[in-house]
Amino acid sequence: MSLSRLINPLCCSSSTSDSLVTSSYVKEKMENTSWCLGESKDRIRKLFNKVELSISSYDTAWVAMITSPASHQTPLFPQCLNWLLANQHLDGSWGLPDRHPLLMNDALLSTLASILALKQWGVGEDQINRGLHFIQSNIASIQDEKQHLPIGFGINFPSLIEYAQNLGINLPIEATILNTMIQKREIELQRGKQRNSEGWREYQAYVSEGMQDSQDWKTIMKYQRKNGSLFNSPATTAAVFQRLKNAECLGYLQSVLEKFGNAVPTIHPLDIYARLCMIDSLERLGINHHFKEEIRSVLDDTYRFWVQGAEDIFLDPTTCAMAFRILRLNGYDVSSDPFYQYSEDKFAESLKGYLKDVSAVIELYRASQAIIHPDESILVRQSLWTKQLLKQESSPYRLYADKLRSYVDQEVKDVLNFPLYANLERLLNRRSMEYYNVEETRISKSSYRSCNLVSQEILKLAVEDFNICQSIHIEELKQLSRWVVEYRLDQLKFARQKLAYCYFSGAATLFTPELSDARISWAKNGVLTTVVDDFFDVGGSEEELVDLIQLVEKWDVDINTACCSETVKIIFSAIHSTVCEIGEKSVKRQGRNVKNNVIKIWLDLIQSMYKEAEWQRTKTVPTIDDYMENAYISFALGPIVLPALYLVGPKLSNEDAETHELNHLYKLMSTCGRLFNDIHSFKRESEEGKLNVLSLHITQGNGASTAEDAIEKLKGDAEEKRIELLRLILHEKGSLVPRDCKDLFWKMTKVLHLFYMKDDGFTSHEMYSSVKAVINDPVISLMNY
């Protein structure tokens, strides 16, 4: 039995008035696509050249408060003071413009820090008064639990209030609110001292500007980085320099101001992380193929930083996890060893562990799925503990996130429901577009934005690209519907009509316009393997099965004069025309006709199906090894995937097509699918008396005496096959099979995992919704960009 048994039949309608899809139609669409999207792509390319960060009023205020070594009566960086004077908002606040309503506490923090900087140097009385009025009007948000708190707010804001009082500022804050904040700070400080973990000590150092006299200033210098900063934070570094006059701290602050002018961001540098986020967004939105050269350049740089042990990667679990995942999945040789420093117990003792940072846990979980070696136990354990934390709705690790909660909750749901190995590209692209927030604000000590992290241009390109590709998919499906009727496949009453599903599995993974030939081949062969599977299973007599095999063996026959049933003629004619079409299309890509290669693929399939039919007819019970050696072929993925290899672009010689490497890729993919299929269909096939690897394991022992034990073993076997498959796909040194070709095996594996990962399979309703999302419903009506 093949994969096509999994889903209930889905029919698709066609109209005779629809024009036939031709290569010229696709070519025209590709040319129009290039012209329509050119400007957006040019603007996005510029983002690769420079990481842009918004200015932080909070951090700029702390830099502005540094006194000059020459005179305690003047600021060391007067340009920062001037920037604060010139950048107050109309409502009296400082901070990001057009802030989100749930970021009022961030505005209060930035406003109070800016007021103190102006007051310290005796300037901006009017700005100070307007700022105080803003605080008075909005201080109640402190008590709103829905408000998002910047990191360290509970320590930094009360400390700013105390400093304001020392400067003689009469703050318009009710005593009850002030006392509550002071009490919460003391509780946090007392709890941290009792715990006395490394995470707490690191957090204390990070919020040094709020610790003031209680800080052990010399001890925190162990957190100083090679660039002179502490935590890449201008505010922290400014507070430390004010106390210790450390030359490296000063050098860092001067370099940041040299880059940004008269003010500073809340974190710098962020280049590695921001560029990786950009690549991740492009991949998740399905438009990374437009920027192959730019992405390769960034990844080459990132890999060089990885090899060099760059602090900006390895001192941050979020960046480390993202760099590892993206580099590894793009073929770079990176070790999972760095994650030993982020094991469950060590992560809990880190700064982000103390902050209970859900975004870091998400990235660590994603990274754990890129396992390719059997000895990567660190990734196995990492997957277990991070998944467990993310599944707990009330998990303490959900106390802090660097994004607004609603978006993080959706991200958690998505990453749990769709792991790396079950995430079909076009479904992922669609979800990513629908939840993409062009106004996304990140929250650290203060809020910040970057067009490298989110960009309206990126979303616009993704939506337009999706809809253009979808218009091609619609026409291709109409063409395929006519093909089914033309070759009378719809007249085979025993055969399930699976065209929409077969086409969907190709369009959801091979979606770009230039892959039209590969999609058509994928879909037609998917339909034909479904027909042939049903023919060998229930639709054909033993004589008809033999006739079909003999026709494929002879191949060049006049089907009109052949002595066989009408059913056999219909099936052979459809196979014959499809194989010949693939052969003709292969000439322009391969420089030769691969018809004979595809004939052999089909012959292998129907011979394996015949062997299964013979076992069934004679009630022969094969060994598990004999069964699986035949069953991975009879699972019927060969005609779907293997011919498409010749149509995706790269040259694939006859020698390469016959290599152990390619055959092993095929066997791993098909074996994985066969194991999932037999687990899923065990109950039904047992009742029907059909062969199944699960029933063979139970009857023939192998250490599994119960169905539950056998299922667990087979699931483990399938996981091992999947890991080995991914390793072979990502391995480049010495590989003879082009990466674009190898990717097809992984794409089909993702189809298998998505449909089989639920115990009850992928339901008809879910399937119907997914087909509509990929093929029918445009995204543009759902977006506001």
PEKA-V708338 format. One record per backbone hydrogen bond with DSSP energy under -1.0 kcal/mol. CO is the residue of the C=O (numbers start at 1). NH is the residue of the N-H. Records with the same first field share a line. If there is no record, write none. Layout:
BEGIN
CO->NH + NH
END
This chain:
BEGIN
2->5
3->6
15->18
22->26
23->27
24->28
25->29
26->30
27->31
28->32
29->33
30->34
31->35
32->36
33->37
37->41
38->42
39->43
40->44
41->45
42->46
44->47
45->48
56->60
57->61
58->62
59->63
60->64
61->65
63->66
66->76
71->74
74->68
77->80
78->82
79->83
80->84
81->85
82->86
89->92
93->89
100->103
102->148
103->107
104->108
105->109
106->110
107->111
108->112
109->113
110->114
111->115
112->116
113->117
114->118
115->119
116->120
117->121
118->123
119->122
124->128
125->129
126->130
127->131
128->132
129->133
130->134
131->135
132->136
133->137
134->138
135->139
138->141
139->142
140->143
141->144
144->147
150->153
152->155 + 156
153->157
155->159
156->160
157->161
158->162
159->163
160->164
161->165
162->166
163->167
164->169
165->168
169->171
171->173
174->178
175->179
176->180
177->181
178->182
179->183
180->184
181->185
182->186
183->187
184->188
185->189
186->190
187->191
188->192
189->193
190->194
191->195
192->196
197->201
198->202
199->203
200->204
201->205
202->206
203->207
205->208
207->210
208->212
211->214
212->215
215->217
216->220
219->222
220->223
221->224
225->228
229->225
230->233
232->268
233->237
234->238
235->239
236->240
237->241
238->242
239->243
240->244
241->245
246->250
247->251
248->252
249->253
250->254
251->255
252->256
253->257
254->258
255->259
256->260
257->261
264->56
270->274
271->275
272->276
273->277
274->278
275->279
276->280
277->281
278->282
279->283
280->284
281->285
282->287
287->290
288->291
291->295
292->296
293->297
294->298
295->299
296->300
297->301
298->302
299->303
300->304
301->305
302->306
303->307
304->308
305->310
306->309
310->313 + 314
311->315
316->320
317->321
318->322
319->323
320->324
321->325
322->326
323->327
324->328
325->329
327->332
328->331
332->334
336->339
337->340
338->341
339->342
340->343
343->347
344->348
347->350
350->354
351->355
352->357
356->400
357->361
358->362
359->363
360->364
361->365
362->366
363->367
364->368
366->369
367->370
373->376
375->377
376->380
377->381
378->382
379->383
380->384
381->385
382->386
383->387
384->388
385->389
386->390
387->391
392->395
395->398
396->399
400->358
402->443
404->408
405->409
406->410
407->411
408->412
409->413
410->414
411->415
412->416
413->417
414->418
419->422
424->428
425->429
426->430
427->431
428->432
429->433
430->434
431->435
437->440
442->448
444->151
446->444
448->442
449->54
450->453 + 454
455->459
456->460
457->461
458->462
459->463
460->464
461->465
462->466
463->467
464->468
465->469
466->470
467->471
468->472
469->473
470->474
471->475
472->476
473->477
474->478
475->479
476->480
477->481
478->482
479->483
480->484
481->485
482->486
483->487
484->489
485->488
488->491
489->492
491->493
492->495
497->10
498->502
499->503
500->504
501->505
503->507
504->508
506->509 + 510
508->426
512->515
513->516
515->519
516->520
517->521
518->522
519->523
520->524
521->525
522->526
523->527
524->528
525->529
526->530
527->531
528->532
529->533
530->534
531->535
532->536
533->537
534->538 + 539
535->540
541->545
542->546
543->547
544->548
545->549
546->550
547->551
548->552
549->553
550->554
551->555
554->556
555->557
557->559
558->561
562->564
565->569
566->570
567->571
568->572
569->573
570->574
571->575
572->576
573->577
574->578
575->579
576->580
577->581
578->582
579->583
580->584
581->585
582->586
586->590
587->591
594->598
595->599
596->600
597->601
598->602
599->603
600->604
601->605
602->606
603->607
604->608
605->609
606->610
607->611
608->612
609->613
610->614
611->615
612->616
613->617
614->618
615->620
623->627
624->628
625->629
626->630
627->631
628->632
630->634
631->635
633->636
635->3
637->641
638->642
643->646
644->647
653->657
654->658
656->659
659->663
660->664
661->665
662->666
663->667
664->668
665->669
666->670
667->671
668->672
669->673
670->674
671->675
672->676
673->677
674->678
675->679
676->680
677->681
681->685
682->686
683->687
684->688
685->690
692->696
693->697
694->698
695->699
696->700
701->704
706->710
707->711
708->712
709->713
710->714
711->715
712->716
713->717
714->718
715->719
716->720
717->721
718->722
719->723
720->724
721->725
722->726
723->727
724->728
725->729
726->730
727->731
732->735
738->742
739->743
741->744
742->745 + 746
743->747
744->748
745->749
746->750
747->751
748->752
749->753
750->754
751->755
752->756
753->757
758->761
763->767
764->768
765->769
766->770
767->771
768->772
769->773
770->774
771->775
772->776 + 777
779->782
END
